Amino acid sequence: MSDLRIRVLIGGQSRQYLDAVAALRIAVFRHYPYLYDGDLAYEANYLRVYAESARSVFVLAQDGDRIVGASSGIPLQDDGPAFQQPFLQRGMNVSRVFYFGESVLLPNYRGRGIGHAFFDAREAHARGLQCYDWTAFAAVERSPDDPRRPAGHRDNDTFWIKRGYQPQADMRMNLAWKELGEPQESEKPLQFWLRRLESH
């Protein structure tokens, strides 16, 4: 039996784990749909924004001392302009939105309910702050007939919809990263998903 546990870290409590989370993100995002040719400097900068936010949250899945999964969240007003712009264009108050970063989990640990645990913990954290109306995240968009899609690949759309999230056709952004096989980074389209944060 694995010694699997879920840990919730707030703000700067995450600093000692950032290198491990960066390495995990690079390993997981190397696969479809991100196809990310990972860069530790990029990851360090991305994760530092989260660690420097006093109200951010990191949810770690650990098997013994090994981090096998990680998920994050941050007040949208503490994130970068590219993430805020689609909300501003819709006329939403960014100070009322809690944004979820990506979740990453090693393949051998999938199907054990950890994905739900990541969402449960982040939503509970946002709810506990008592100043947010929405939770949101963005997901990369790939064509259904993308030749790089592995056989049997399942998107997370059904999982997200069951969690109460809905895709927003008018809320998109582009982020640049270097894909496997690309000579340099290029912009990729992402779509936002929203859920109203109910009080429990």
N, C-alpha and C positions, 0 to 999 in steps of 0.2 A: 504494500500500500504506500502511495506517495504521501509525503507530509505537506499537503497542499493547503495553503491558507491565503486569505484575502486581507490586504492591509490598506488602510486609508491614511494618506499623508496630506497635510495642509501646508500650502505655501512653501517656505524655506525648508521644511522637514524633508523635502524630496531631494535636496542638493546632493547628498552622498550617493544617491542611486542614479543620477543623471547619465553617467557613463554607461552603466549597464542597460538603462532604458534606451539610450541612443543605439547601442550595438544591437539590441533586440529589434528596434524599429527598422534598422538597415536590413537585418536578416529576413524579417517578415515581409517588408515592402518590396523586396527584390522580386517577389512573385506577383503574378497577375492579381488584381488589375493595375497596381501601381507601377510594377516593373522598374523600380527605383534603383539606380546605380548609386548606392549610398555614399554619403560624404559626412564624416564625423564632425567637421567644422560646421557644416550646415545644421546638423542635428543639435550640436551644442548651443548654437545661437537660438534655434527654435525652442528648445527646452528651457533655456535660461529665462525667456519671457514668462513662461509658466512659473518657474521657481521664484521669480522676483515679485510675483503677484501674491499679496498676503491672503487673498481669498481663493486662490487656485486650489485644485485638488488633484492628487495622483492616487490612482487605485492600482495596487500591485498584486499580481498573483505570484506566489512564491511556492516552490517545491523545495522544502528545506531552506537552504540559503540561496538557492538559485532563483532568479527572477525569470519566469516563463511567460508572463503576460503583463501588460501595462495599459492603462487608460488614463486620460487626463481631462481636466475642465478648467475654464478660466472665465471670469467676468468679461463679457465682450468688450467693454470699455477699456480693458487692460490689454486687449489684443491689437494687432496691427490694423492699419487703415483698409487693407484689402479685404479683411474679414468683416469690417464694419460697414463698408460702402453699400452692399446690397440692402442692408437694413435701413440705412439712412435714405436711400432712394425710395424705399417703400413708405417712409415716414414713421418708422418705428424708433422708439427710444432705446438706444444701445445700452443704457444703464439698467434696463429692465430685462436684458437677455443674458443668460449664462450659456457660454459656448463650450461644446464638447470637442476636444481634440480626438485624434484617431485612437482606436483600440487595436492593440497587437497581441497575438497569442500564438505560441508555437503549435504546430499542427497536432502533435500528440496529446494536447490538452484541450482540444476542441470537443464540443458535444457533452461537456460536463456542467453546463449552466454558468460558466464563468462570464460569458458575454452578458447574460442577464445580471450577474453580480456587478459587473462594471457599470451598467446603466443604473441599477438600483442605488449603488453607492454615490454616483455622481448626482443623480436626481435628488437623493436625500440631502446631500451637501448643499445643493442650490436651494432646496426648499427650506433648509435650516437657516439660511442667511436672511430669509424673509424680505427680500427686496427684488425678486425676479418673477416675471410673468411668463417667461418663455425659456425653454431649453432648445438648443439648436446644434446642428453639426453640418459639415459639408462632405460630400462623397464624390470621388472622381467619376466622371462619365465615360463609358466605353461603348462603342457600337456593339449591338448584339451579334453582329457577324465579324467582329474583330478576329483576324486569323490567329492571333496570339492567345485567344481564350482557350484554356485547357478543356479537354473533353470532360463533361460532367461537372464543370464549374457552376456553382450556385451563387447568385448574388445575395446580398443581405437585405434586399428590399422587403421581403415578406416578414423577416424578423423585425425590422424597424417599424413597419406598419403595425404589427401586433403590439409593439411597444407604445403605439399612439402617435408616431411621427408621420408627417406627410411631406412629400416632396413639393417644392415651391418652383413652379415653372418659370416664374419671373425673377428668381433670386439665384444668380450664378456669379462665379468669379473665375479668374484664371490664375493659376500658380505655376511657377516654373521649377522644374527639376530635370535632372539628367536621367533619361531612360536607358536601360540596357541597350547597347548598340548605337546610341546616339553620340555624335562627336561632341556635342555640347548641350546644355539644358535648353528646353523649350517649354512654352506655356501649355498647360493642360486644363481642360474645363472641369469645374466642379459645380455641383448643384447643392443648394441648401435644403435641409429638412428641418421642420419645426414641430414642436409640441407645446401646447399651453401647460404651464406648470401648476397643477392643482395643489391646494393645501390639503394635507391629510390630517 
